[in-house]
Amino acid sequence: MKKYSKRLKYISLVSTLCLMASTSACGNKKESTTIDDNYRTTYEIFVYSFCDSDGDGIGDLQGVINKLDYINDGDDSTAEDLGCNQIWLMPVCPSPTYHKYDVTDYCDIDPEYGTIDDYKQLIEESHKRGIRVINDMVMNHTSSQHPWFKEACDYLKNLPEGAEPDSAECPYFDYYNFSKESATGFEKLAGTDWYYECRFWSEMPDLNLDNEKVINEFSDIAKFWLDLGCDGFRMDAVTSFTTDDTDASTAELKKFVSAVKTLNPDAYIVGEAWTNSSTYSKYYASGIDSLFDFDFSGSEGAIAKCAKSKLKPIKYVQQQIDEDKLFSSFSEDYVNAPFYTNHDMARSAGYYIGKNATDSTKLAGALNLLMSGNAFIYYGEELGMKGSGKDENKRAPMQWGESGSEGITKGPSGMDKIEMTYGTLEDQKNDESSIYNYYKKAIRIRNAYPAIARGKCAILDQLCGDRCAVWTKEISDTDSVILIALNNGKEPIQIDLAKSDDADGFKTFGASLSTGGEDAVLDGNTLTLPAFSFAVLTK
């Protein structure tokens, strides 16, 4: 695993003091506590729905720039920002659709979103605040309106009867998967007897990533964005690179990862492999930095189940330990990418019903942020936004304020009217018990203790029960170690730390967070946890 310097101890100490003290006690400005590695807290942004800067109802890059201080103002002495230190921009390239996952030009910005100069400004302003920016890279397919595909189709339509295609005459023919035979996932090319592969949609023709020329094109595309200051890429649909062939898809991903790392060894790459961990773990053999941890995500993932008390906390931790062993077998340098929800999933606040729904909504956010790796948050998750059913509903306007407020977008066409149970940012920001303020506190605790994101878990079995788990997280080859105790039940619990030798020395109360606002209490060897809470202890 990657080694870390003793600076981690200093950072943890400074962060902890500022977390415990008032804002003013930390001074007007201090050394940033952000560690420059890939263990971050990333905020996913759907630009279309995030913030509108020019009043046309569509979000844009200037809107994102206007809200950077909301994400992270770059000043660790303030508590006004969310505290995320990386943003993932969903596709921003020209596209005929609102979601923009069907690209027509990989080296430009969609006019609805702005210009390349706007993108450059976004990079500059983000970096000033210690925020990295990664782009969505859609390498599995293009738009049917992309010049590559249009030229290939025109070539086939004008091919003399009986003649075989020649890539020397039209190199773009081999950029896609054309066939004379119909098959599942193929669409008839009008005016010809040819078919083309399009697993997602007829307007999204699949690329032939076995063609080195296609990989070279994407290497050039990556260089274009890296030269503009982009910090890396989120790879879309990596399991679809070669249908039903994990080994081939991994090999194709490896070619791109190698090309990017040659251009910039520090570029961060995370992949979407929407399957189970036993399968997506194999993609770490490509050399990719991270893969989204789908086993923990969604309404039936380990996070939601633990938040609903349907999964024992010890199993939530054990699953992380098991995954670490699995992922490490493919890449010792892997960085997990835990997440709770994303743009393809029903929004998390709709997962829970009953009197403890708010508690579960909050706790689930913390369970994501307590995991090792680069934790991802979907915009609006921190407000408890709702949205389910059609994709448009999952990508609703960010709730800055009431309808008509500055920056509010109109949202995707066809989106249903959605009642937001927990209110807007304006409703929540001054309410200490709000989901928004809970998320802010959870992120600050994550940032204050480097071992939360970077440490390996070890369970203290003697201290665990049906509704509680206690575990340590230690960063290899450092003295950075913490103890975390979690209560996912409706009642307070007491833990006698003296029952485990492994808890010896954890005498310093670091931080705690409960969904009801009560503090955990450490009295000698007795740790009292309120309902739906966690605490961090240090030596």
C-alpha positions, -999 to +999 in steps of 0.1 A: +000+000+000+010+036-005+032+050+024+025+082+041+047+107+059+046+118+095+029+149+083-004+130+087+000+131+125+004+169+124-025+173+100-047+152+122-038+172+153-044+206+137-077+194+121-089+180+154-081+211+174-100+232+148-129+208+147-132+209+185-126+247+188-147+275+176-141+290+142-124+320+156-101+300+177-084+286+146-075+321+134-083+338+101-062+315+080-041+284+086-023+257+067-047+236+046-053+202+061-059+187+026-035+159+019-026+158-018-035+123-026-064+104-040-082+098-007-107+126-010-144+135-007-159+141-041-190+160-051-208+147-082-224+175-103-249+173-130-242+207-145-276+209-163-295+210-130-269+224-106-269+262-110-280+286-137-259+317-140-276+334-170-313+329-164-320+305-193-331+277-169-301+255-177-272+250-154-238+260-167-201+261-158-204+297-146-231+285-123-207+258-109-180+285-104-205+307-085-211+278-061-175+266-056-175+283-022-205+262-012-185+231-020-152+243-005-141+279+001-105+270+005-102+283+040-101+256+067-109+282+094-144+287+081-174+263+086-196+277+059-187+253+031-195+217+026-159+206+028-156+184-003-122+187-021-129+172-055-157+175-080-168+151-107-184+169-136-209+147-154-205+150-192-199+186-204-191+180-241-215+189-270-244+165-272-280+164-286-294+152-253-299+168-219-277+142-201-249+145-226-237+109-224-239+108-262-210+130-273-206+147-307-172+164-299-149+153-272-128+184-272-153+212-266-179+223-241-216+221-249-228+256-257-256+252-232-229+249-205-205+276-217-171+277-234-136+263-231-127+296-214-154+290-188-139+255-182-104+270-178-118+295-153-135+267-134-103+248-132-084+278-120-110+288-093-113+252-082-076+248-077-074+280-058-097+263-032-079+230-031-106+213-052-096+189-079-118+185-110-124+152-128-144+149-161-168+122-172-151+102-200-176+084-222-154+060-241-179+031-247-200+049-273-205+082-291-235+100-303-250+089-336-244+125-346-206+122-340-186+129-372-169+095-369-201+076-370-217+098-397-188+093-420-188+055-414-225+054-421-222+075-453-194+052-465-215+021-460-245+036-477-225+044-507-205+012-508-211-006-542-231-037-540-210-067-533-180-047-522-163-052-489-156-023-466-120-011-466-107+008-436-081+024-458-109+041-476-128+049-444-109+044-412-140+052-391-157+020-403-135+002-379-142+027-351-175+010-345-189-026-345-207-031-378-220-065-389-240-080-417-259-102-392-286-090-368-279-098-331-291-087-297-279-051-290-275-043-327-296-018-348-303-018-386-285+010-404-312+025-425-306+023-463-282-006-460-281-043-450-256-035-422-262-035-384-243-016-358-238-024-321-257+000-297-262-017-263-276+014-245-296+031-272-298+033-310-285+068-309-254+057-289-234+034-312-207+014-294-171+020-302-147-007-311-121-004-283-101-033-297-090-009-324-058+008-314-067+039-334-098+044-311-076+041-280-052+066-295-081+090-302-090+089-265-054+093-255-054+125-275-087+135-259-074+129-225-043+150-232-065+178-244-083+180-211-052+173-189-035+202-207-064+224-196-058+214-160-083+186-156-072+163-127-085+130-140-115+111-154-145+091-143-148+063-168-184+055-179-197+019-183-164+000-183-181-034-181-196-026-215-163-020-234-166-056-246-200-071-240-199-101-215-162-103-215-146-089-183-110-098-194-113-080-227-129-050-211-102-049-185-075-050-212-091-022-231-094-001-199-058-008-192-047+007-225-065+039-217-052+040-181-017+035-192-020+062-218-033+087-192-007+078-166+020+083-192+006+118-198+002+126-161+011+100-135-009+119-109-041+119-129-069+102-110-091+077-128-123+061-113-144+035-132-181+027-132-185-011-133-221-016-123-220-052-110-210-070-079-176-067-061-165-102-071-166-089-107-157-053-105-127-061-084-111-077-115-110-043-132-083-032-107-059-053-128-061-025-154-041-002-131-071+021-125-070+040-093-106+034-081-138+016-089-172+026-075-182+003-047-217-007-058-221-033-031-225-006-006-247+017-027-284+021-034-315+012-015-304-024-010-267-018-005-248-023+028-250+014+037-288+017+035-293-017+052-271-007+081-289+027+083-322+009+085-309-015+112-313-044+088-276-051+087-255-054+119-228-028+121-202-054+125-211-068+091-209-034+076-173-032+088-165-069+080-176-063+044-151-035+041-123-058+054-133-086+030-133-061+001-099-048+010-085-083+008-102-089-025-093-056-041-057-058-029-053-091-047-056-072-080-039-040-070-020-031-039-024+006-046-061+006-052-082+034-037-118+024-030-146+047-042-175+043-018-207+061-027-243+060-015-262+072-046-256+086-080-274+100-111-288+066-121-303+057-088-333+067-069-324+095-045-316+083-010-341+103+011-368+082-005-354+049+009-368+053+044-403+056+059-416+059+095-406+080+125-368+072+121-367+081+084-347+112+090-323+094+114-316+068+087-312+094+060-285+111+081-268+080+094-264+066+059-245+097+048-221+092+077-217+055+069-205+064+034-181+090+048-167+067+074-154+043+047-119+042+034-111+056+000-124+085-021-160+089-009-185+103-035-216+124-027-243+131-053-253+168-055-284+174-033-278+142-013-267+165+015-301+182+014-321+150+015-334+156-020-359+130-034-364+116-069-372+082-083-386+065-113-375+080-146-339+092-149-350+128-152-365+127-116-331+116-103-315+146-118-338+173-105-327+210-099-304+216-070-326+230-042-308+263-035-341+280-025-377+284-034-387+281-071-375+312-089-346+318-066-313+329-081-295+299-097-325+275-097-326+255-130-358+243-147-346+207-147-348+181-174-379+181-197-404+155-186-393+155-150-422+149-126-430+174-099-412+162-068-420+172-032-388+177-013-395+166+023-365+183+039-366+217+022-341+238+004-306+249+014-322+282+026-345+262+048-317+241+062-286+261+065-295+278+098-311+247+113-284+228+133-306+197+132-309+196+094-295+170+071-273+196+055-256+205+087-253+169+096-235+162+063-212+192+069-202+179+103-196+143+090-174+156+062-154+177+086-148+147+109-137+127+078-113+155+069-100+159+104-088+123+108-067+111+079-071+075+091-108+075+083-102+077+045-068+060+045-068+034+073-073-003+073-101-017+095-097-041+124-127-051+144-127-053+182-151-083+184-154-082+222-170-047+220-195-054+192-232-062+196-263-064+175-266-026+172-230-015+177-196-021+162-162-009+173-132-010+151-098+007+146-085+023+114-047+025+110-026+038+082+002+014+073+037+025+082+025+055+103+014+061+138-020+074+126-046+052+142-081+059+155-110+039+171-145+043+157-176+032+176-210+030+158-246+027+172-272+021+145-300+014+170-328+035+184-315+035+219-283+047+236-257+021+244-227+019+267-194+002+257-169-009+282-136-004+264-117-023+291-131-056+277-107-054+247-069-051+250-070-036+215-089-006+229-062+001+254-047+036+250-077+052+232-083+076+260-088+108+240-123+118+228-119+131+193-154+137+178-189+123+177-220+128+156-256+117+163-287+122+142-304+138+172-276+162+182-266+145+214-229+140+221-212+108+229-195+107+263-162+090+273-160+085+311-129+065+319-133+032+300-170+037+294-181+051+261-218+061+259-232+064+224-266+081+217-290+065+193-279+065+156-245+079+163-207+073+160-177+085+179-140+087+171-113+082+198-076+087+196-045+078+216 
